[in-house]
Amino acid sequence: MIRFILLQNRQGKTRLAKYYVPLEESEKHKVEYEVHRLVVNRDPKFTNFVEFRTHKVIYRRYAGLFFSLCVDITDNELAYLECIHLFVEILDHFFSNVCELDLVFNFHKVYLILDEFILAGELQETSKRAIIERMGELEKLE
């Protein structure tokens, strides 16, 4: 199960945070700070999986953004690494080469995309085509 998803820039500013487990606000800020310190200072030669408390953080860096997922220790790391890549591909499709400012100014669409393929901390849809079709239907309604 996914505990939380964080998108952070290199300076540590959180651009998107989605929590699937209840945490206090102070704990959320502490977690964001700790995850940022963990992934930014990590040597690129190492794997993109790292233990964090009693869970695992799976992260990937795209340009200046770190996409981080915290999952259960027994979950498949490669499946979630592919999940991050799928999320970035869908964002690229909607924002034509996504950048940090797209996430800031269109955060509602980013959360909508995220909710289309992750539900209650579980991966629900892995088809890029299906997600894009559903997003197209939702855009017609607006």
C-alpha positions as CSV (number, residue, x, y, z in Angstrom):
1,M,0.0,0.0,0.0
2,I,1.2,3.5,-0.8
3,R,1.5,5.6,2.4
4,F,2.1,8.9,0.7
5,I,3.3,10.5,-2.5
6,L,5.5,13.6,-2.6
7,L,6.8,15.7,-5.5
8,Q,9.6,18.0,-4.3
9,N,12.1,20.2,-6.0
10,R,15.8,20.2,-5.3
11,Q,15.4,22.9,-2.6
12,G,12.9,20.8,-0.7
13,K,9.8,22.7,-1.6
14,T,6.9,20.3,-1.7
15,R,4.9,20.8,-4.9
16,L,2.4,17.9,-4.4
17,A,1.7,15.8,-1.4
18,K,-1.0,13.1,-1.2
19,Y,-1.3,11.1,2.0
20,Y,-3.2,7.8,2.2
21,V,-2.8,7.4,5.9
22,P,-3.8,9.9,8.5
23,L,-1.0,12.1,9.9
24,E,-0.9,15.3,11.9
25,E,0.2,18.4,10.1
26,S,3.4,18.6,12.1
27,E,4.2,15.0,11.3
28,K,3.5,15.6,7.6
29,H,6.1,18.5,7.6
30,K,8.6,16.3,9.4
31,V,8.1,13.5,7.0
32,E,8.5,15.8,4.0
33,Y,11.7,17.2,5.4
34,E,13.1,13.7,6.2
35,V,12.2,12.3,2.8
36,H,13.8,15.2,1.0
37,R,17.0,14.9,3.0
38,L,17.0,11.2,2.3
39,V,16.7,11.4,-1.5
40,V,18.6,14.5,-2.3
41,N,21.8,13.5,-0.5
42,R,21.8,10.0,-1.9
43,D,24.4,9.1,-4.5
44,P,23.0,8.6,-8.0
45,K,25.0,5.3,-8.3
46,F,22.7,3.7,-5.6
47,T,19.3,2.3,-6.2
48,N,16.1,4.3,-6.1
49,F,14.8,2.4,-3.1
50,V,15.7,3.3,0.5
51,E,14.3,2.2,3.8
52,F,12.4,4.9,5.7
53,R,11.3,4.1,9.3
54,T,9.3,0.9,8.9
55,H,8.5,1.4,5.2
56,K,10.4,2.0,1.9
57,V,10.7,5.1,-0.1
58,I,10.9,4.7,-3.9
59,Y,11.9,7.8,-5.7
60,R,12.9,9.0,-9.1
61,R,14.3,12.3,-10.2
62,Y,13.0,14.0,-13.4
63,A,14.8,17.3,-14.2
64,G,14.6,19.2,-10.9
65,L,11.8,17.3,-9.3
66,F,11.9,14.2,-7.0
67,F,8.9,11.9,-7.3
68,S,8.8,9.9,-4.0
69,L,6.4,7.1,-2.9
70,C,6.4,5.6,0.5
71,V,5.2,2.0,0.5
72,D,5.0,-1.0,2.7
73,I,8.3,-2.9,3.1
74,T,7.0,-6.0,1.4
75,D,5.7,-4.2,-1.8
76,N,7.3,-4.6,-5.2
77,E,9.7,-1.7,-5.8
78,L,9.9,-2.1,-9.5
79,A,6.1,-1.9,-9.9
80,Y,6.1,1.4,-8.0
81,L,9.0,2.8,-9.9
82,E,7.0,2.0,-13.1
83,C,4.1,3.8,-11.4
84,I,6.2,6.9,-11.0
85,H,7.2,6.7,-14.7
86,L,3.6,6.3,-15.8
87,F,2.6,9.3,-13.8
88,V,5.3,11.4,-15.4
89,E,4.3,10.2,-18.9
90,I,0.7,11.2,-18.3
91,L,1.7,14.6,-17.0
92,D,3.9,15.0,-20.1
93,H,0.9,14.2,-22.3
94,F,-1.3,16.8,-20.6
95,F,1.2,19.6,-20.1
96,S,3.4,19.0,-23.2
97,N,6.8,18.4,-21.5
98,V,5.7,19.0,-17.9
99,C,7.7,21.4,-15.7
100,E,7.5,22.5,-12.0
101,L,5.3,25.5,-12.9
102,D,2.7,23.3,-14.5
103,L,2.4,21.5,-11.2
104,V,2.1,24.7,-9.3
105,F,-0.5,26.4,-11.5
106,N,-2.5,23.4,-12.4
107,F,-2.4,21.4,-9.2
108,H,-6.1,20.5,-9.4
109,K,-5.5,18.7,-12.7
110,V,-2.4,16.9,-11.2
111,Y,-4.5,15.7,-8.3
112,L,-7.2,14.6,-10.7
113,I,-4.7,12.6,-12.8
114,L,-3.3,11.0,-9.6
115,D,-6.7,10.0,-8.4
116,E,-7.4,8.3,-11.7
117,F,-4.9,5.6,-11.2
118,I,-4.2,5.5,-7.5
119,L,-7.2,4.9,-5.2
120,A,-6.9,4.7,-1.4
121,G,-3.2,4.0,-1.6
122,E,-3.5,1.1,-4.1
123,L,-2.6,1.2,-7.8
124,Q,-5.9,0.9,-9.7
125,E,-5.1,1.5,-13.4
126,T,-1.9,0.9,-15.2
127,S,-3.0,1.6,-18.8
128,K,-1.8,5.0,-20.0
129,R,-4.4,5.0,-22.8
130,A,-7.3,4.3,-20.4
131,I,-6.3,7.1,-18.0
132,I,-5.9,9.6,-20.9
133,E,-9.3,8.7,-22.3
134,R,-10.9,9.2,-18.9
135,M,-9.2,12.5,-18.4
136,G,-10.4,13.5,-21.9
137,E,-14.0,12.7,-20.9
138,L,-13.6,14.7,-17.7
139,E,-12.2,17.7,-19.6
140,K,-15.3,17.6,-21.9
141,L,-17.5,18.0,-18.8
142,E,-15.7,21.2,-17.7
